[in-house]
Amino acid sequence: MQPPNFSHTVLDRFLRYVRIDTQSDASSPTCPSTEKQKDLGRLLAQELRDLGLKDAHLDEHGYVYATIPSNTDKTVPVICFCSHMDTSPDCTGKDVKPQIVKNYRGGDIVLPADPSQVIRVTDNPALADQIGSDIVTTDGTTLLGADNKAGVAEIMDAAQILIANPQIRHGAIKILFTPDEEIGRGADKVDLKKLGAAFGYTIDGESAGHLEDETFSADGVTITIKGVSIHPGFAKGRMEHALKIASRIVDRLPKDLAPETTEGREGFLHPVGLEGGLDSASLSLIVRDFTEQGLKDKEALLEDIVRGVMKDFPRSTYTFEVKQQYRNMKEVLDRYPEVVEYALEAIDRAGLQPVLSSIRGGTDGSRLSFMGLPCPNIFAGEHAFHSRLEWVSVQDMEAAVRTIVHLAAIWEEKA
């Protein structure tokens, strides 16, 4: 087989996509949570149709679907490449002005519109691997949107290469772009029957060469306190202040089970919301661990803390509600080892050192795996996401494109 033509346009695509504001909104009940996400969805659907993918479309929920038809006589499992279009609510994504540091020579990168924003080497050790690369940053006033428009651009560029190079044999390939991943709803309205894929890959990881086959398992906990409300002038010995009770629970959380004190495979208990007053208060936490038992142990510890606090407030009551959020996708992926093995081979063929790692978080792939689409996470090259210090290497994006193309070919070869 002749070597594929890897003439890249991924940077042009990326620069075009990041200028479209697609920030999601957790307070919105709609899907997508913001209509502006459809602005990018419409553009992507049109660009896919321009590539000749006649079924490409944006649905009413803000999802983009398309199919690259098979060009082989073999029976090949249908695979899907997926990225999300939204950017994080943590930092504004309006009026993004991308900057390119060409031929990076090392050292800190000062962002031009706000010199107080500095991408420091000490905070970004991955920069040591980028000498000679072209680094895309923001101007310092917004996030960049590499999470996950780098993945979107990489899938689009890979699609163009596969279509333009029919000598690269592959089975049917599905493309899926989702809204609202950043607020945990990216898989809510995916139509897996319409998608019609057997296996998938999210393109939403960090360092080049990394493949993630494991995520946290995640629960949310809501503790509701009912206190005793008394006029403050007559409160001695009688008032039991609900907000103070909830604050005492937070204060007793173990310091060594917090996100800021854990790493690697260590889980945590993390308060994310506290509201209320004298009569009632609500405390929200997220619980993370790589195992189901680890989740249960942390939730039991948390309720023990609550019970201990409540002993000092005998006339007050509480409720303790646990809601499942997502589960470790490795539970599913271990049943289909070829999904991970083929991706590691594709990374190697793309000229990179494959690194199998875990995510201290979750992706669309977590939920998609348990919905019936086993779905590990391939690097997209994004770094310092959700911040004004976000950056991505052009060469890493190009490597992701090569990986996607090789992976499509590997599935056909192995069939």
Secondary structure, 3 states (H helix, E strand, C coil): CCCCCCCCCHHHHHHHHHCCCCECCCCCCCCCCCCCHHHHHHHHHHHHHHCCCCCCEECCCCCEEEEECCCCCCCCCCEEEEEECCECCCCCCCCCCCEEECCCCCCCEECCCCCCCEECCCCCHHHHHCCCCCEEECCCCCCCCHHHHHHHHHHHHHHHHHHHCCCCCCCCEEEEEECCHHHCCCCCCCCHHHHCCCEEEEEEECCCCEEEEEECEEEEEEEEEECECCCHHHCCCCCECHHHHHHHHHHCCCHHHCHHHCCCCCCEEEEEEEEECCCEEEEEEEEEECCHHHHHHHHHHHHHHHHHHHCCCCCCEEEEEEEEEECCCHHHHCCCHHHHHHHHHHHHHCCCCCEEEEECCCCHHHHHHHHCCCCCEEECCEECCCCCCCEEEHHHHHHHHHHHHHHHHHHHHHC
